[in-house]
Amino acid sequence: MTETALKIFLPIYFLAWFALAFAWRSYLTWKRTGRNPYRLGKSDNAHDFVGVLFRLTMAVSAGVVLLHSLSSKLYGYLAPIV
């Protein structure tokens, strides 16, 4: 796959994956239970800590995809050291 095609396909794929894996399933959960599945507390327990890490992971993943789509040069700095 060429670099240009990857820069176009990767963000589209990421958005589609996120929509199907999280947004759609969350919507179904909300319709069935009437509760927001992403509502996390602000207490100091393990459940809320994992929720914060989950949100951070999703934000970093979206940032990496965006960075790759905008600049391959900057994306090169995120590659593992070989």
Contacts in CASP RR format, 6 or more apart in sequence:
PFRMAT RR
TARGET T0000
AUTHOR 0000-0000-0000
METHOD contacts of the structure
MODEL  1
MTETALKIFLPIYFLAWFALAFAWRSYLTWKRTGRNPYRLGKSDNAHDFV
GVLFRLTMAVSAGVVLLHSLSSKLYGYLAPIV
1 9 0 8 1.000
3 72 0 8 1.000
6 68 0 8 1.000
7 68 0 8 1.000
7 69 0 8 1.000
7 72 0 8 1.000
8 69 0 8 1.000
10 65 0 8 1.000
10 68 0 8 1.000
10 69 0 8 1.000
11 65 0 8 1.000
11 66 0 8 1.000
11 69 0 8 1.000
14 61 0 8 1.000
14 62 0 8 1.000
14 65 0 8 1.000
18 58 0 8 1.000
18 62 0 8 1.000
22 58 0 8 1.000
25 37 0 8 1.000
26 36 0 8 1.000
26 37 0 8 1.000
26 38 0 8 1.000
29 35 0 8 1.000
29 37 0 8 1.000
30 36 0 8 1.000
30 37 0 8 1.000
40 47 0 8 1.000
40 48 0 8 1.000
40 51 0 8 1.000
40 52 0 8 1.000
41 48 0 8 1.000
42 48 0 8 1.000
64 75 0 8 1.000
64 78 0 8 1.000
67 74 0 8 1.000
67 75 0 8 1.000
67 78 0 8 1.000
68 75 0 8 1.000
END
